[in-house]
Amino acid sequence: MDIRTRRLDLIAFIAVLVTGVVLIWLGVPPETLTAVGVGLSGLYGALHVHFGRAVSAPYGTP
């Protein structure tokens, strides 16, 4: 795992954590917070896999 991937993972983790704290501070119900957290995690996972393949694929491969 290179430093860019680690940095991206840390930024995503902090962004989700801060989003959760702000939503709790605003009084959002826990059920909604759970849905938002799962949605953001799923989105990050899908993008991480997609861009990870694009970066690691050799030149000329589909």
Secondary structure as GFF3:
##gff-version 3
##sequence-region A 1 62
A	DSSP	alpha_helix	3	25	.	.	.	ID=ss1
A	DSSP	alpha_helix	30	56	.	.	.	ID=ss2
###
